[in-house]
Amino acid sequence: MAGPTTARRGGERNRKPGPKSSAGSSRPPKGPGRRPARPRGRTGGRRPRTGRSGPLAGLSRRTRLVLAAVAAALLGTAVVWALYGSGWLRATHVEVAGTEVLTADEVRAAAAVPLGEPLVSVDTDAIAGRLRAKLPRIESVDVGRSWPHGIRLEVTERQPKAILEKGGKFIEIDGMGVRFATVDRAPAKVPRLVMEAPDDSPGVRHFGRARLEREGVRASASLPADVRRDTLVIRVRSYDSITVELTGGRTVVWGSGERGDAKARTLTALMKAAPGAKRFDVSAPGAPAAAGS
């Protein structure tokens, strides 16, 4: 019968050894110059190739540059042909916008856009010049290409600020004093310009009749919008004697066409302060006056 010492020894022999501590390890320590082993992949530890692959892999750098230049030249040729030689990008129609008195057909006829020509070669500046020359009512026009087949004309018409009656017809004049149209019927809500300065008057001799006319139109253009709607006549007797006649028998002494913005502000305030007045004097906007009732 085994004693306790023998049983203890047998148990120790049958027990599996556990992990050894670093102190009791039998492996030799790694040296300072020794590298850890790399895990091997499919390449067996060899570095993969970094060379080019593909159809141009075997070509030299110079050959690849030549081929790239040839490709760019071919692409440029194709673009030029598409713009100028093909039938894809040609002007086939004209769009008109912004007209009020003029009709779209009148604008198209004056523009004379060369339909059928390559859209890229259409001279937009020439079209704008033809429109301004043939249709003085046009103040400005924006001519643009509407790809792939159109030309777009964005028209801004002149607005009459005064009309001058002559020979039973009415000449429309814009805010810059440009006579741009003659019509048979006076447009509504546009004041009539009356030139009362004699040809031998000092004002006409010094400034000229055309300058006095522009001063009258300048005064009309400077009027507040609500006052302009009530304006019937603008009388010009000399350079610094312009009178505005309103509905209801009211009169505004405007003076010259200068300082129009200041006079307009003063007139608005004066009419609010004296709503029943019949005569308003803003010829000197710093010292206005109102009278009558």
C-alpha positions in Angstrom: 0.0 0.0 0.0 1.4 3.3 -1.1 1.8 6.0 1.4 0.8 9.5 1.0 4.2 10.5 -0.4 3.9 8.0 -3.2 0.4 9.1 -4.1 1.4 12.7 -4.2 4.2 11.9 -6.5 2.0 10.0 -8.9 -0.5 12.9 -9.0 2.2 15.3 -9.9 3.4 13.0 -12.7 -0.1 12.7 -14.2 -0.8 16.5 -14.0 -0.2 18.4 -17.3 2.4 21.0 -17.2 1.0 24.6 -17.3 2.5 27.5 -19.2 5.9 28.3 -17.9 6.7 31.7 -16.8 9.4 33.7 -18.6 11.7 33.1 -15.6 11.4 29.4 -16.0 11.4 29.2 -19.8 13.9 27.0 -21.4 14.0 28.9 -24.7 17.0 31.1 -25.2 16.3 34.8 -25.2 16.1 36.6 -28.5 19.2 38.4 -29.4 19.1 42.2 -30.1 19.9 41.7 -33.9 17.5 38.9 -34.6 14.3 39.9 -36.5 11.0 38.2 -36.1 10.0 35.8 -38.8 7.6 37.3 -41.4 4.5 35.4 -42.3 4.7 34.1 -45.8 1.9 34.8 -48.2 1.2 33.5 -51.7 4.3 35.1 -53.0 6.4 33.1 -50.7 7.8 36.3 -49.1 8.9 37.8 -52.4 8.0 41.4 -53.2 5.2 41.8 -55.9 6.0 43.3 -59.3 5.4 47.0 -59.7 5.8 47.2 -63.5 3.1 48.7 -65.8 0.5 46.4 -67.3 -1.9 46.9 -70.2 -1.6 47.5 -73.9 0.9 50.3 -73.5 3.1 48.5 -71.0 5.8 47.6 -73.4 6.0 51.1 -75.0 8.6 53.7 -74.2 7.6 57.0 -72.6 8.3 58.9 -75.8 6.0 56.5 -77.8 3.2 57.0 -75.3 3.5 60.8 -75.5 3.3 60.6 -79.3 0.2 58.4 -79.1 -1.4 60.8 -76.6 -0.7 63.8 -78.9 -2.2 62.0 -81.9 -5.3 61.1 -79.8 -5.7 64.8 -78.7 -5.3 66.0 -82.3 -8.0 63.5 -83.5 -10.3 64.6 -80.7 -9.8 68.3 -81.6 -10.5 67.5 -85.3 -13.7 65.8 -84.3 -14.9 68.7 -82.2 -14.1 71.2 -85.0 -16.0 69.1 -87.5 -19.0 68.8 -85.2 -19.1 72.6 -84.7 -18.4 73.7 -88.2 -18.8 70.8 -90.7 -21.6 68.7 -89.5 -25.3 69.4 -89.6 -25.9 68.8 -85.9 -25.2 72.3 -84.5 -26.6 74.7 -87.0 -28.9 77.7 -86.5 -32.5 76.7 -87.4 -34.7 79.1 -85.4 -34.7 82.5 -83.7 -36.3 83.1 -80.2 -37.5 86.6 -79.4 -38.3 87.9 -75.9 -39.0 91.3 -74.2 -41.0 93.0 -76.9 -43.9 95.3 -76.0 -44.7 97.4 -79.0 -42.6 95.6 -81.6 -43.6 92.2 -82.8 -41.4 89.1 -82.8 -41.6 88.9 -86.6 -40.4 92.5 -86.9 -37.4 91.7 -84.7 -36.6 88.5 -86.6 -36.7 90.3 -90.0 -34.4 93.1 -88.8 -32.0 90.7 -87.1 -31.5 88.7 -90.4 -30.0 85.7 -88.6 -28.2 83.5 -91.2 -30.2 80.3 -90.7 -28.5 77.1 -91.7 -25.1 78.4 -90.8 -23.0 76.7 -88.0 -24.3 78.1 -84.7 -20.8 78.8 -83.4 -20.0 81.0 -86.4 -23.0 83.3 -86.2 -21.9 86.9 -85.5 -23.9 87.9 -82.5 -22.4 91.5 -82.5 -23.5 92.0 -86.1 -27.0 90.9 -85.3 -27.2 93.4 -82.4 -25.9 96.2 -84.6 -28.5 95.5 -87.3 -31.3 95.5 -84.7 -30.3 98.9 -83.2 -29.9 100.4 -86.7 -33.1 99.2 -88.2 -35.3 99.4 -85.1 -34.6 102.6 -83.1 -37.2 101.6 -80.6 -34.8 99.0 -79.3 -32.7 100.5 -76.5 -30.6 97.3 -76.0 -30.6 93.7 -77.1 -28.8 90.6 -75.8 -28.0 88.1 -78.5 -27.1 84.7 -77.4 -26.8 81.1 -78.7 -29.4 78.6 -77.5 -27.7 75.3 -78.1 -28.0 73.2 -80.2 -30.0 75.1 -82.8 -31.3 78.4 -81.7 -30.4 82.1 -81.5 -32.1 84.0 -78.7 -32.8 87.8 -78.8 -33.6 89.5 -75.5 -34.9 92.9 -76.4 -35.3 96.0 -74.2 -37.5 98.7 -75.8 -37.2 102.4 -75.2 -39.9 104.0 -73.0 -41.3 107.4 -74.0 -40.9 110.0 -71.4 -42.5 112.8 -73.6 -44.1 113.2 -77.0 -43.7 116.0 -79.4 -46.7 116.7 -81.7 -45.7 117.6 -85.3 -47.9 117.5 -88.4 -50.7 115.6 -86.7 -48.4 112.8 -85.6 -46.6 112.2 -82.3 -42.8 111.8 -81.9 -41.9 109.6 -79.0 -38.8 110.7 -77.0 -37.0 108.6 -74.3 -35.4 109.8 -71.1 -32.1 110.5 -72.9 -33.8 112.8 -75.4 -33.7 110.3 -78.3 -36.5 110.5 -80.8 -37.1 106.8 -81.6 -40.5 106.5 -83.2 -43.4 108.5 -84.8 -46.9 107.2 -84.1 -50.3 108.3 -85.3 -51.9 108.2 -81.8 -50.4 109.6 -78.6 -49.5 106.9 -76.1 -51.5 107.1 -72.9 -50.0 108.7 -69.7 -47.1 110.3 -71.6 -46.9 114.1 -71.2 -46.8 116.3 -74.3 -43.7 118.5 -74.7 -44.4 122.0 -75.9 -41.4 124.2 -77.0 -42.3 127.8 -76.5 -38.8 129.3 -76.9 -38.6 131.5 -80.0 -35.8 130.7 -82.5 -34.2 134.1 -81.8 -34.4 133.8 -78.0 -31.1 133.9 -76.1 -31.7 130.3 -74.9 -32.1 128.9 -78.4 -29.1 130.8 -79.7 -26.9 129.7 -76.8 -28.0 126.1 -76.3 -29.8 125.2 -79.4 -33.4 123.9 -79.8 -32.3 120.2 -79.5 -30.6 120.9 -76.1 -33.7 122.7 -74.8 -35.8 119.8 -75.9 -33.6 117.3 -74.1 -33.9 119.5 -70.9 -37.6 119.3 -71.1 -37.5 115.5 -71.4 -35.0 115.3 -68.6 -37.4 117.1 -66.4 -40.2 114.7 -67.4 -38.0 111.7 -66.6 -37.1 113.0 -63.2 -40.7 113.5 -62.0 -42.0 111.1 -59.3 -44.0 108.2 -60.9 -47.3 109.3 -59.4 -46.8 112.9 -60.5 -45.8 111.8 -64.1 -49.1 109.9 -64.4 -50.9 113.1 -63.8 -48.7 115.2 -66.1 -50.4 116.6 -69.1 -47.9 119.2 -70.6 -44.3 120.1 -70.1 -43.6 123.7 -71.3 -40.1 124.8 -72.1 -39.6 128.6 -72.4 -35.9 128.7 -71.9 -33.1 126.6 -70.4 -34.0 127.4 -66.8 -37.8 128.0 -67.3 -39.5 124.6 -67.5 -43.1 124.3 -66.2 -45.1 121.1 -65.6 -48.8 121.2 -65.9 -50.8 118.5 -64.0 -54.4 117.4 -63.9 -56.8 119.5 -61.7 -55.3 122.8 -62.8 -52.1 122.3 -60.8 -48.7 123.6 -61.9 -45.1 122.8 -61.0 -42.4 125.4 -61.6 -39.4 123.1 -62.3 -36.8 125.6 -63.4 -33.9 123.9 -65.4 -33.5 120.2 -65.9 -30.6 120.1 -63.4 -30.9 118.5 -59.9 -33.9 116.4 -60.9 -33.6 113.9 -58.1 -33.6 116.6 -55.4 -36.5 118.4 -57.0 -38.5 115.2 -57.2 -38.0 114.5 -53.5 -38.9 118.0 -52.6 -42.0 118.0 -54.8 -43.3 114.8 -53.1 -42.8 116.2 -49.7 -44.4 119.6 -50.7 -47.5 117.9 -52.1 -48.0 115.9 -48.9 -47.6 119.1 -46.8 -49.9 121.2 -49.0 -52.3 118.7 -50.7 -54.8 121.5 -51.7 -52.2 123.7 -53.3 -52.4 124.6 -57.0 -48.9 125.9 -57.6 -45.7 124.2 -56.5 -42.3 125.8 -57.0 -39.2 123.5 -56.7 -36.9 125.4 -59.0 -34.7 125.9 -55.9 -35.2 122.6 -54.0 -33.7 124.0 -50.9 -36.4 126.7 -50.7 -39.6 125.3 -52.1 -43.0 127.0 -52.1 -46.6 126.1 -52.5 -49.5 128.5 -53.1 -53.2 128.6 -54.2 -56.0 126.3 -53.2 
